[in-house]
Amino acid sequence: MSAEWLGYAAAVLTSIAFVPQAIKTVRSRDTRSISLGMYVVFTVGVGFWFAYGVALMSWPMILANSVTFALAATILGLKLRYG
């Protein structure tokens, strides 16, 4: 197995880890137990990881971080909207 395939496996697993939380948050609109500070810092950090992946032209990093950013930004947006 090449290192790139390890990257793709990591990308898939870390990206899909956010799916259950995003689904639950979108459906319930309940964001009381979600930390605003954590999601702000996390979403910005994922944006930087995406940019780093683009700079390296690393497709596992680009794909994983674009999906993770979209999911985290969705949760963050709901937190900002519904408190």
PyMOL Python script that loads the backbone (N, CA, C, O; Angstrom):
from pymol import cmd

cmd.read_pdbstr("""\
ATOM      1  N   MET A   1       0.855  -1.171   0.000  1.00  0.00           N
ATOM      2  CA  MET A   1       0.000   0.000   0.000  1.00  0.00           C
ATOM      3  C   MET A   1       0.907   1.242   0.000  1.00  0.00           C
ATOM      4  O   MET A   1       1.834   1.338   0.805  1.00  0.00           O
ATOM      5  N   SER A   2       0.641   2.166  -0.884  1.00  0.00           N
ATOM      6  CA  SER A   2       1.444   3.382  -0.947  1.00  0.00           C
ATOM      7  C   SER A   2       0.986   4.381   0.111  1.00  0.00           C
ATOM      8  O   SER A   2      -0.112   4.284   0.658  1.00  0.00           O
ATOM      9  N   ALA A   3       1.861   5.337   0.378  1.00  0.00           N
ATOM     10  CA  ALA A   3       1.531   6.375   1.367  1.00  0.00           C
ATOM     11  C   ALA A   3       0.314   7.174   0.932  1.00  0.00           C
ATOM     12  O   ALA A   3      -0.460   7.627   1.775  1.00  0.00           O
ATOM     13  N   GLU A   4       0.134   7.353  -0.372  1.00  0.00           N
ATOM     14  CA  GLU A   4      -1.025   8.113  -0.842  1.00  0.00           C
ATOM     15  C   GLU A   4      -2.327   7.411  -0.479  1.00  0.00           C
ATOM     16  O   GLU A   4      -3.306   8.076  -0.142  1.00  0.00           O
ATOM     17  N   TRP A   5      -2.359   6.085  -0.541  1.00  0.00           N
ATOM     18  CA  TRP A   5      -3.573   5.361  -0.160  1.00  0.00           C
ATOM     19  C   TRP A   5      -3.853   5.481   1.329  1.00  0.00           C
ATOM     20  O   TRP A   5      -5.011   5.501   1.747  1.00  0.00           O
ATOM     21  N   LEU A   6      -2.794   5.560   2.131  1.00  0.00           N
ATOM     22  CA  LEU A   6      -3.000   5.822   3.558  1.00  0.00           C
ATOM     23  C   LEU A   6      -3.649   7.191   3.750  1.00  0.00           C
ATOM     24  O   LEU A   6      -4.518   7.363   4.605  1.00  0.00           O
ATOM     25  N   GLY A   7      -3.221   8.149   2.954  1.00  0.00           N
ATOM     26  CA  GLY A   7      -3.812   9.487   2.995  1.00  0.00           C
ATOM     27  C   GLY A   7      -5.282   9.466   2.623  1.00  0.00           C
ATOM     28  O   GLY A   7      -6.098  10.121   3.272  1.00  0.00           O
ATOM     29  N   TYR A   8      -5.626   8.718   1.580  1.00  0.00           N
ATOM     30  CA  TYR A   8      -7.035   8.623   1.191  1.00  0.00           C
ATOM     31  C   TYR A   8      -7.868   7.946   2.274  1.00  0.00           C
ATOM     32  O   TYR A   8      -8.991   8.373   2.543  1.00  0.00           O
ATOM     33  N   ALA A   9      -7.335   6.897   2.900  1.00  0.00           N
ATOM     34  CA  ALA A   9      -8.065   6.214   3.981  1.00  0.00           C
ATOM     35  C   ALA A   9      -8.285   7.165   5.152  1.00  0.00           C
ATOM     36  O   ALA A   9      -9.384   7.237   5.703  1.00  0.00           O
ATOM     37  N   ALA A  10      -7.245   7.886   5.524  1.00  0.00           N
ATOM     38  CA  ALA A  10      -7.378   8.867   6.610  1.00  0.00           C
ATOM     39  C   ALA A  10      -8.377   9.946   6.242  1.00  0.00           C
ATOM     40  O   ALA A  10      -9.177  10.364   7.078  1.00  0.00           O
ATOM     41  N   ALA A  11      -8.340  10.401   5.001  1.00  0.00           N
ATOM     42  CA  ALA A  11      -9.252  11.444   4.535  1.00  0.00           C
ATOM     43  C   ALA A  11     -10.702  11.002   4.639  1.00  0.00           C
ATOM     44  O   ALA A  11     -11.554  11.750   5.119  1.00  0.00           O
ATOM     45  N   VAL A  12     -10.978   9.798   4.194  1.00  0.00           N
ATOM     46  CA  VAL A  12     -12.355   9.287   4.238  1.00  0.00           C
ATOM     47  C   VAL A  12     -12.831   9.164   5.682  1.00  0.00           C
ATOM     48  O   VAL A  12     -13.932   9.601   6.014  1.00  0.00           O
ATOM     49  N   LEU A  13     -12.012   8.576   6.529  1.00  0.00           N
ATOM     50  CA  LEU A  13     -12.433   8.351   7.911  1.00  0.00           C
ATOM     51  C   LEU A  13     -12.634   9.648   8.677  1.00  0.00           C
ATOM     52  O   LEU A  13     -13.630   9.796   9.386  1.00  0.00           O
ATOM     53  N   THR A  14     -11.712  10.586   8.550  1.00  0.00           N
ATOM     54  CA  THR A  14     -11.857  11.830   9.305  1.00  0.00           C
ATOM     55  C   THR A  14     -12.979  12.703   8.755  1.00  0.00           C
ATOM     56  O   THR A  14     -13.596  13.463   9.501  1.00  0.00           O
ATOM     57  N   SER A  15     -13.245  12.600   7.472  1.00  0.00           N
ATOM     58  CA  SER A  15     -14.333  13.389   6.886  1.00  0.00           C
ATOM     59  C   SER A  15     -15.697  12.841   7.276  1.00  0.00           C
ATOM     60  O   SER A  15     -16.592  13.605   7.638  1.00  0.00           O
ATOM     61  N   ILE A  16     -15.864  11.529   7.204  1.00  0.00           N
ATOM     62  CA  ILE A  16     -17.177  10.962   7.527  1.00  0.00           C
ATOM     63  C   ILE A  16     -17.457  11.006   9.025  1.00  0.00           C
ATOM     64  O   ILE A  16     -18.600  10.822   9.443  1.00  0.00           O
ATOM     65  N   ALA A  17     -16.434  11.246   9.834  1.00  0.00           N
ATOM     66  CA  ALA A  17     -16.656  11.358  11.277  1.00  0.00           C
ATOM     67  C   ALA A  17     -17.596  12.518  11.605  1.00  0.00           C
ATOM     68  O   ALA A  17     -18.278  12.479  12.629  1.00  0.00           O
ATOM     69  N   PHE A  18     -17.647  13.537  10.768  1.00  0.00           N
ATOM     70  CA  PHE A  18     -18.498  14.698  11.021  1.00  0.00           C
ATOM     71  C   PHE A  18     -19.920  14.526  10.497  1.00  0.00           C
ATOM     72  O   PHE A  18     -20.797  15.317  10.845  1.00  0.00           O
ATOM     73  N   VAL A  19     -20.164  13.539   9.691  1.00  0.00           N
ATOM     74  CA  VAL A  19     -21.489  13.369   9.090  1.00  0.00           C
ATOM     75  C   VAL A  19     -22.586  13.170  10.137  1.00  0.00           C
ATOM     76  O   VAL A  19     -23.605  13.856  10.061  1.00  0.00           O
ATOM     77  N   PRO A  20     -22.430  12.268  11.110  1.00  0.00           N
ATOM     78  CA  PRO A  20     -23.513  12.101  12.096  1.00  0.00           C
ATOM     79  C   PRO A  20     -23.835  13.390  12.863  1.00  0.00           C
ATOM     80  O   PRO A  20     -25.005  13.697  13.088  1.00  0.00           O
ATOM     81  N   GLN A  21     -22.807  14.145  13.263  1.00  0.00           N
ATOM     82  CA  GLN A  21     -23.050  15.397  13.982  1.00  0.00           C
ATOM     83  C   GLN A  21     -23.756  16.410  13.094  1.00  0.00           C
ATOM     84  O   GLN A  21     -24.672  17.101  13.541  1.00  0.00           O
ATOM     85  N   ALA A  22     -23.332  16.501  11.835  1.00  0.00           N
ATOM     86  CA  ALA A  22     -23.974  17.439  10.915  1.00  0.00           C
ATOM     87  C   ALA A  22     -25.434  17.071  10.683  1.00  0.00           C
ATOM     88  O   ALA A  22     -26.303  17.943  10.697  1.00  0.00           O
ATOM     89  N   ILE A  23     -25.707  15.794  10.472  1.00  0.00           N
ATOM     90  CA  ILE A  23     -27.093  15.350  10.260  1.00  0.00           C
ATOM     91  C   ILE A  23     -27.941  15.655  11.487  1.00  0.00           C
ATOM     92  O   ILE A  23     -29.041  16.196  11.372  1.00  0.00           O
ATOM     93  N   LYS A  24     -27.423  15.303  12.667  1.00  0.00           N
ATOM     94  CA  LYS A  24     -28.174  15.546  13.910  1.00  0.00           C
ATOM     95  C   LYS A  24     -28.448  17.035  14.101  1.00  0.00           C
ATOM     96  O   LYS A  24     -29.555  17.421  14.474  1.00  0.00           O
ATOM     97  N   THR A  25     -27.446  17.867  13.846  1.00  0.00           N
ATOM     98  CA  THR A  25     -27.597  19.303  14.045  1.00  0.00           C
ATOM     99  C   THR A  25     -28.559  19.911  13.033  1.00  0.00           C
ATOM    100  O   THR A  25     -29.380  20.756  13.392  1.00  0.00           O
ATOM    101  N   VAL A  26     -28.470  19.498  11.784  1.00  0.00           N
ATOM    102  CA  VAL A  26     -29.377  20.022  10.753  1.00  0.00           C
ATOM    103  C   VAL A  26     -30.817  19.627  11.065  1.00  0.00           C
ATOM    104  O   VAL A  26     -31.731  20.442  10.941  1.00  0.00           O
ATOM    105  N   ARG A  27     -31.011  18.395  11.462  1.00  0.00           N
ATOM    106  CA  ARG A  27     -32.377  17.920  11.744  1.00  0.00           C
ATOM    107  C   ARG A  27     -32.979  18.563  12.994  1.00  0.00           C
ATOM    108  O   ARG A  27     -34.139  18.975  12.988  1.00  0.00           O
ATOM    109  N   SER A  28     -32.192  18.645  14.058  1.00  0.00           N
ATOM    110  CA  SER A  28     -32.746  19.107  15.333  1.00  0.00           C
ATOM    111  C   SER A  28     -32.639  20.610  15.547  1.00  0.00           C
ATOM    112  O   SER A  28     -33.414  21.191  16.307  1.00  0.00           O
ATOM    113  N   ARG A  29     -31.681  21.238  14.879  1.00  0.00           N
ATOM    114  CA  ARG A  29     -31.378  22.667  15.078  1.00  0.00           C
ATOM    115  C   ARG A  29     -30.936  22.946  16.520  1.00  0.00           C
ATOM    116  O   ARG A  29     -30.877  24.102  16.938  1.00  0.00           O
ATOM    117  N   ASP A  30     -30.626  21.889  17.277  1.00  0.00           N
ATOM    118  CA  ASP A  30     -30.183  22.026  18.664  1.00  0.00           C
ATOM    119  C   ASP A  30     -28.661  22.132  18.698  1.00  0.00           C
ATOM    120  O   ASP A  30     -27.953  21.165  18.420  1.00  0.00           O
ATOM    121  N   THR A  31     -28.177  23.310  19.039  1.00  0.00           N
ATOM    122  CA  THR A  31     -26.732  23.553  19.065  1.00  0.00           C
ATOM    123  C   THR A  31     -26.248  23.941  20.462  1.00  0.00           C
ATOM    124  O   THR A  31     -25.120  24.409  20.616  1.00  0.00           O
ATOM    125  N   ARG A  32     -27.077  23.756  21.465  1.00  0.00           N
ATOM    126  CA  ARG A  32     -26.717  24.178  22.825  1.00  0.00           C
ATOM    127  C   ARG A  32     -25.454  23.494  23.338  1.00  0.00           C
ATOM    128  O   ARG A  32     -24.662  24.114  24.047  1.00  0.00           O
ATOM    129  N   SER A  33     -25.261  22.245  22.993  1.00  0.00           N
ATOM    130  CA  SER A  33     -24.114  21.507  23.532  1.00  0.00           C
ATOM    131  C   SER A  33     -22.861  21.624  22.666  1.00  0.00           C
ATOM    132  O   SER A  33     -21.850  20.980  22.945  1.00  0.00           O
ATOM    133  N   ILE A  34     -22.925  22.432  21.630  1.00  0.00           N
ATOM    134  CA  ILE A  34     -21.784  22.607  20.730  1.00  0.00           C
ATOM    135  C   ILE A  34     -21.030  23.872  21.126  1.00  0.00           C
ATOM    136  O   ILE A  34     -21.631  24.930  21.314  1.00  0.00           O
ATOM    137  N   SER A  35     -19.726  23.755  21.250  1.00  0.00           N
ATOM    138  CA  SER A  35     -18.884  24.886  21.626  1.00  0.00           C
ATOM    139  C   SER A  35     -18.638  25.792  20.418  1.00  0.00           C
ATOM    140  O   SER A  35     -18.078  25.358  19.411  1.00  0.00           O
ATOM    141  N   LEU A  36     -19.061  27.045  20.529  1.00  0.00           N
ATOM    142  CA  LEU A  36     -18.845  28.007  19.452  1.00  0.00           C
ATOM    143  C   LEU A  36     -17.352  28.227  19.209  1.00  0.00           C
ATOM    144  O   LEU A  36     -16.891  28.206  18.068  1.00  0.00           O
ATOM    145  N   GLY A  37     -16.605  28.438  20.287  1.00  0.00           N
ATOM    146  CA  GLY A  37     -15.169  28.675  20.141  1.00  0.00           C
ATOM    147  C   GLY A  37     -14.460  27.530  19.453  1.00  0.00           C
ATOM    148  O   GLY A  37     -13.613  27.750  18.587  1.00  0.00           O
ATOM    149  N   MET A  38     -14.798  26.304  19.832  1.00  0.00           N
ATOM    150  CA  MET A  38     -14.169  25.135  19.219  1.00  0.00           C
ATOM    151  C   MET A  38     -14.465  25.079  17.727  1.00  0.00           C
ATOM    152  O   MET A  38     -13.562  24.829  16.928  1.00  0.00           O
ATOM    153  N   TYR A  39     -15.711  25.306  17.341  1.00  0.00           N
ATOM    154  CA  TYR A  39     -16.056  25.211  15.925  1.00  0.00           C
ATOM    155  C   TYR A  39     -15.485  26.350  15.101  1.00  0.00           C
ATOM    156  O   TYR A  39     -15.165  26.154  13.928  1.00  0.00           O
ATOM    157  N   VAL A  40     -15.349  27.530  15.678  1.00  0.00           N
ATOM    158  CA  VAL A  40     -14.697  28.635  14.960  1.00  0.00           C
ATOM    159  C   VAL A  40     -13.242  28.279  14.690  1.00  0.00           C
ATOM    160  O   VAL A  40     -12.777  28.353  13.552  1.00  0.00           O
ATOM    161  N   VAL A  41     -12.527  27.893  15.742  1.00  0.00           N
ATOM    162  CA  VAL A  41     -11.108  27.559  15.588  1.00  0.00           C
ATOM    163  C   VAL A  41     -10.929  26.356  14.669  1.00  0.00           C
ATOM    164  O   VAL A  41     -10.048  26.357  13.810  1.00  0.00           O
ATOM    165  N   PHE A  42     -11.756  25.334  14.844  1.00  0.00           N
ATOM    166  CA  PHE A  42     -11.647  24.131  14.022  1.00  0.00           C
ATOM    167  C   PHE A  42     -11.898  24.431  12.548  1.00  0.00           C
ATOM    168  O   PHE A  42     -11.142  23.983  11.685  1.00  0.00           O
ATOM    169  N   THR A  43     -12.952  25.184  12.256  1.00  0.00           N
ATOM    170  CA  THR A  43     -13.297  25.487  10.865  1.00  0.00           C
ATOM    171  C   THR A  43     -12.197  26.306  10.193  1.00  0.00           C
ATOM    172  O   THR A  43     -11.846  26.046   9.042  1.00  0.00           O
ATOM    173  N   VAL A  44     -11.654  27.288  10.900  1.00  0.00           N
ATOM    174  CA  VAL A  44     -10.538  28.074  10.350  1.00  0.00           C
ATOM    175  C   VAL A  44      -9.325  27.168  10.135  1.00  0.00           C
ATOM    176  O   VAL A  44      -8.653  27.260   9.108  1.00  0.00           O
ATOM    177  N   GLY A  45      -9.048  26.298  11.098  1.00  0.00           N
ATOM    178  CA  GLY A  45      -7.924  25.369  10.962  1.00  0.00           C
ATOM    179  C   GLY A  45      -8.074  24.447   9.766  1.00  0.00           C
ATOM    180  O   GLY A  45      -7.106  24.209   9.044  1.00  0.00           O
ATOM    181  N   VAL A  46      -9.269  23.928   9.547  1.00  0.00           N
ATOM    182  CA  VAL A  46      -9.512  23.061   8.395  1.00  0.00           C
ATOM    183  C   VAL A  46      -9.327  23.849   7.094  1.00  0.00           C
ATOM    184  O   VAL A  46      -8.829  23.317   6.102  1.00  0.00           O
ATOM    185  N   GLY A  47      -9.733  25.118   7.112  1.00  0.00           N
ATOM    186  CA  GLY A  47      -9.500  25.958   5.939  1.00  0.00           C
ATOM    187  C   GLY A  47      -8.016  26.091   5.621  1.00  0.00           C
ATOM    188  O   GLY A  47      -7.617  26.067   4.457  1.00  0.00           O
ATOM    189  N   PHE A  48      -7.196  26.230   6.673  1.00  0.00           N
ATOM    190  CA  PHE A  48      -5.744  26.292   6.469  1.00  0.00           C
ATOM    191  C   PHE A  48      -5.187  24.949   5.986  1.00  0.00           C
ATOM    192  O   PHE A  48      -4.303  24.922   5.129  1.00  0.00           O
ATOM    193  N   TRP A  49      -5.695  23.836   6.528  1.00  0.00           N
ATOM    194  CA  TRP A  49      -5.260  22.526   6.041  1.00  0.00           C
ATOM    195  C   TRP A  49      -5.607  22.359   4.568  1.00  0.00           C
ATOM    196  O   TRP A  49      -4.823  21.797   3.803  1.00  0.00           O
ATOM    197  N   PHE A  50      -6.782  22.845   4.168  1.00  0.00           N
ATOM    198  CA  PHE A  50      -7.168  22.793   2.757  1.00  0.00           C
ATOM    199  C   PHE A  50      -6.172  23.584   1.906  1.00  0.00           C
ATOM    200  O   PHE A  50      -5.707  23.102   0.873  1.00  0.00           O
ATOM    201  N   ALA A  51      -5.851  24.797   2.349  1.00  0.00           N
ATOM    202  CA  ALA A  51      -4.902  25.633   1.608  1.00  0.00           C
ATOM    203  C   ALA A  51      -3.532  24.958   1.533  1.00  0.00           C
ATOM    204  O   ALA A  51      -2.866  25.014   0.500  1.00  0.00           O
ATOM    205  N   TYR A  52      -3.119  24.332   2.610  1.00  0.00           N
ATOM    206  CA  TYR A  52      -1.846  23.616   2.633  1.00  0.00           C
ATOM    207  C   TYR A  52      -1.872  22.453   1.635  1.00  0.00           C
ATOM    208  O   TYR A  52      -0.901  22.222   0.915  1.00  0.00           O
ATOM    209  N   GLY A  53      -2.981  21.733   1.601  1.00  0.00           N
ATOM    210  CA  GLY A  53      -3.135  20.642   0.636  1.00  0.00           C
ATOM    211  C   GLY A  53      -3.068  21.137  -0.790  1.00  0.00           C
ATOM    212  O   GLY A  53      -2.479  20.482  -1.651  1.00  0.00           O
ATOM    213  N   VAL A  54      -3.671  22.297  -1.051  1.00  0.00           N
ATOM    214  CA  VAL A  54      -3.606  22.890  -2.391  1.00  0.00           C
ATOM    215  C   VAL A  54      -2.163  23.259  -2.725  1.00  0.00           C
ATOM    216  O   VAL A  54      -1.699  23.006  -3.836  1.00  0.00           O
ATOM    217  N   ALA A  55      -1.452  23.856  -1.766  1.00  0.00           N
ATOM    218  CA  ALA A  55      -0.057  24.243  -1.997  1.00  0.00           C
ATOM    219  C   ALA A  55       0.811  23.023  -2.314  1.00  0.00           C
ATOM    220  O   ALA A  55       1.730  23.103  -3.129  1.00  0.00           O
ATOM    221  N   LEU A  56       0.515  21.907  -1.672  1.00  0.00           N
ATOM    222  CA  LEU A  56       1.274  20.676  -1.916  1.00  0.00           C
ATOM    223  C   LEU A  56       0.725  19.852  -3.072  1.00  0.00           C
ATOM    224  O   LEU A  56       1.349  18.881  -3.501  1.00  0.00           O
ATOM    225  N   MET A  57      -0.441  20.241  -3.574  1.00  0.00           N
ATOM    226  CA  MET A  57      -1.165  19.462  -4.586  1.00  0.00           C
ATOM    227  C   MET A  57      -1.406  18.024  -4.094  1.00  0.00           C
ATOM    228  O   MET A  57      -1.234  17.056  -4.834  1.00  0.00           O
ATOM    229  N   SER A  58      -1.802  17.924  -2.841  1.00  0.00           N
ATOM    230  CA  SER A  58      -2.091  16.642  -2.215  1.00  0.00           C
ATOM    231  C   SER A  58      -3.592  16.395  -2.274  1.00  0.00           C
ATOM    232  O   SER A  58      -4.351  16.964  -1.489  1.00  0.00           O
ATOM    233  N   TRP A  59      -4.017  15.548  -3.202  1.00  0.00           N
ATOM    234  CA  TRP A  59      -5.453  15.316  -3.384  1.00  0.00           C
ATOM    235  C   TRP A  59      -6.142  14.736  -2.159  1.00  0.00           C
ATOM    236  O   TRP A  59      -7.278  15.124  -1.886  1.00  0.00           O
ATOM    237  N   PRO A  60      -5.520  13.824  -1.399  1.00  0.00           N
ATOM    238  CA  PRO A  60      -6.211  13.375  -0.177  1.00  0.00           C
ATOM    239  C   PRO A  60      -6.491  14.533   0.779  1.00  0.00           C
ATOM    240  O   PRO A  60      -7.573  14.610   1.361  1.00  0.00           O
ATOM    241  N   MET A  61      -5.522  15.432   0.942  1.00  0.00           N
ATOM    242  CA  MET A  61      -5.720  16.581   1.837  1.00  0.00           C
ATOM    243  C   MET A  61      -6.762  17.543   1.283  1.00  0.00           C
ATOM    244  O   MET A  61      -7.583  18.069   2.034  1.00  0.00           O
ATOM    245  N   ILE A  62      -6.733  17.772  -0.002  1.00  0.00           N
ATOM    246  CA  ILE A  62      -7.684  18.697  -0.627  1.00  0.00           C
ATOM    247  C   ILE A  62      -9.112  18.162  -0.482  1.00  0.00           C
ATOM    248  O   ILE A  62     -10.009  18.885  -0.047  1.00  0.00           O
ATOM    249  N   LEU A  63      -9.313  16.912  -0.844  1.00  0.00           N
ATOM    250  CA  LEU A  63     -10.659  16.334  -0.792  1.00  0.00           C
ATOM    251  C   LEU A  63     -11.184  16.233   0.635  1.00  0.00           C
ATOM    252  O   LEU A  63     -12.317  16.622   0.919  1.00  0.00           O
ATOM    253  N   ALA A  64     -10.353  15.708   1.528  1.00  0.00           N
ATOM    254  CA  ALA A  64     -10.799  15.535   2.908  1.00  0.00           C
ATOM    255  C   ALA A  64     -11.136  16.867   3.557  1.00  0.00           C
ATOM    256  O   ALA A  64     -12.165  17.000   4.220  1.00  0.00           O
ATOM    257  N   ASN A  65     -10.285  17.831   3.368  1.00  0.00           N
ATOM    258  CA  ASN A  65     -10.508  19.109   4.037  1.00  0.00           C
ATOM    259  C   ASN A  65     -11.610  19.923   3.398  1.00  0.00           C
ATOM    260  O   ASN A  65     -12.230  20.739   4.080  1.00  0.00           O
ATOM    261  N   SER A  66     -11.881  19.737   2.119  1.00  0.00           N
ATOM    262  CA  SER A  66     -13.022  20.438   1.530  1.00  0.00           C
ATOM    263  C   SER A  66     -14.333  19.873   2.074  1.00  0.00           C
ATOM    264  O   SER A  66     -15.263  20.627   2.360  1.00  0.00           O
ATOM    265  N   VAL A  67     -14.411  18.546   2.219  1.00  0.00           N
ATOM    266  CA  VAL A  67     -15.617  17.921   2.783  1.00  0.00           C
ATOM    267  C   VAL A  67     -15.760  18.290   4.259  1.00  0.00           C
ATOM    268  O   VAL A  67     -16.839  18.680   4.706  1.00  0.00           O
ATOM    269  N   THR A  68     -14.671  18.164   5.009  1.00  0.00           N
ATOM    270  CA  THR A  68     -14.715  18.476   6.435  1.00  0.00           C
ATOM    271  C   THR A  68     -15.049  19.942   6.664  1.00  0.00           C
ATOM    272  O   THR A  68     -15.801  20.274   7.580  1.00  0.00           O
ATOM    273  N   PHE A  69     -14.490  20.825   5.832  1.00  0.00           N
ATOM    274  CA  PHE A  69     -14.793  22.255   5.957  1.00  0.00           C
ATOM    275  C   PHE A  69     -16.274  22.508   5.724  1.00  0.00           C
ATOM    276  O   PHE A  69     -16.897  23.260   6.473  1.00  0.00           O
ATOM    277  N   ALA A  70     -16.844  21.891   4.698  1.00  0.00           N
ATOM    278  CA  ALA A  70     -18.268  22.092   4.407  1.00  0.00           C
ATOM    279  C   ALA A  70     -19.137  21.621   5.579  1.00  0.00           C
ATOM    280  O   ALA A  70     -20.088  22.303   5.961  1.00  0.00           O
ATOM    281  N   LEU A  71     -18.813  20.464   6.143  1.00  0.00           N
ATOM    282  CA  LEU A  71     -19.598  19.949   7.263  1.00  0.00           C
ATOM    283  C   LEU A  71     -19.424  20.813   8.513  1.00  0.00           C
ATOM    284  O   LEU A  71     -20.402  21.147   9.182  1.00  0.00           O
ATOM    285  N   ALA A  72     -18.181  21.173   8.823  1.00  0.00           N
ATOM    286  CA  ALA A  72     -17.932  22.001  10.006  1.00  0.00           C
ATOM    287  C   ALA A  72     -18.543  23.385   9.848  1.00  0.00           C
ATOM    288  O   ALA A  72     -19.088  23.935  10.806  1.00  0.00           O
ATOM    289  N   ALA A  73     -18.459  23.952   8.652  1.00  0.00           N
ATOM    290  CA  ALA A  73     -19.044  25.269   8.409  1.00  0.00           C
ATOM    291  C   ALA A  73     -20.563  25.224   8.528  1.00  0.00           C
ATOM    292  O   ALA A  73     -21.179  26.183   8.993  1.00  0.00           O
ATOM    293  N   THR A  74     -21.166  24.121   8.112  1.00  0.00           N
ATOM    294  CA  THR A  74     -22.612  23.951   8.269  1.00  0.00           C
ATOM    295  C   THR A  74     -22.983  23.954   9.745  1.00  0.00           C
ATOM    296  O   THR A  74     -23.907  24.655  10.159  1.00  0.00           O
ATOM    297  N   ILE A  75     -22.261  23.171  10.534  1.00  0.00           N
ATOM    298  CA  ILE A  75     -22.530  23.119  11.973  1.00  0.00           C
ATOM    299  C   ILE A  75     -22.281  24.485  12.605  1.00  0.00           C
ATOM    300  O   ILE A  75     -23.075  24.943  13.426  1.00  0.00           O
ATOM    301  N   LEU A  76     -21.194  25.131  12.231  1.00  0.00           N
ATOM    302  CA  LEU A  76     -20.884  26.464  12.758  1.00  0.00           C
ATOM    303  C   LEU A  76     -21.973  27.467  12.390  1.00  0.00           C
ATOM    304  O   LEU A  76     -22.395  28.265  13.227  1.00  0.00           O
ATOM    305  N   GLY A  77     -22.422  27.427  11.152  1.00  0.00           N
ATOM    306  CA  GLY A  77     -23.498  28.329  10.734  1.00  0.00           C
ATOM    307  C   GLY A  77     -24.765  28.116  11.528  1.00  0.00           C
ATOM    308  O   GLY A  77     -25.427  29.079  11.915  1.00  0.00           O
ATOM    309  N   LEU A  78     -25.113  26.856  11.779  1.00  0.00           N
ATOM    310  CA  LEU A  78     -26.292  26.565  12.590  1.00  0.00           C
ATOM    311  C   LEU A  78     -26.099  27.038  14.025  1.00  0.00           C
ATOM    312  O   LEU A  78     -27.036  27.543  14.642  1.00  0.00           O
ATOM    313  N   LYS A  79     -24.900  26.880  14.559  1.00  0.00           N
ATOM    314  CA  LYS A  79     -24.616  27.355  15.910  1.00  0.00           C
ATOM    315  C   LYS A  79     -24.770  28.869  15.983  1.00  0.00           C
ATOM    316  O   LYS A  79     -25.344  29.387  16.941  1.00  0.00           O
ATOM    317  N   LEU A  80     -24.265  29.578  14.987  1.00  0.00           N
ATOM    318  CA  LEU A  80     -24.390  31.031  14.972  1.00  0.00           C
ATOM    319  C   LEU A  80     -25.845  31.466  14.817  1.00  0.00           C
ATOM    320  O   LEU A  80     -26.261  32.468  15.398  1.00  0.00           O
ATOM    321  N   ARG A  81     -26.608  30.724  14.046  1.00  0.00           N
ATOM    322  CA  ARG A  81     -27.999  31.083  13.799  1.00  0.00           C
ATOM    323  C   ARG A  81     -28.921  30.741  14.972  1.00  0.00           C
ATOM    324  O   ARG A  81     -29.778  31.537  15.354  1.00  0.00           O
ATOM    325  N   TYR A  82     -28.732  29.548  15.532  1.00  0.00           N
ATOM    326  CA  TYR A  82     -29.655  29.071  16.559  1.00  0.00           C
ATOM    327  C   TYR A  82     -29.099  29.135  17.973  1.00  0.00           C
ATOM    328  O   TYR A  82     -29.808  28.842  18.936  1.00  0.00           O
ATOM    329  N   GLY A  83     -27.826  29.519  18.102  1.00  0.00           N
ATOM    330  CA  GLY A  83     -27.212  29.686  19.417  1.00  0.00           C
ATOM    331  C   GLY A  83     -27.024  28.407  20.112  1.00  0.00           C
ATOM    332  O   GLY A  83     -26.517  28.382  21.234  1.00  0.00           O
TER     333      GLY A  83
END
""", "prot")
cmd.dss("prot")
cmd.show_as("cartoon", "prot")
cmd.util.cbc("prot")
cmd.orient("prot")
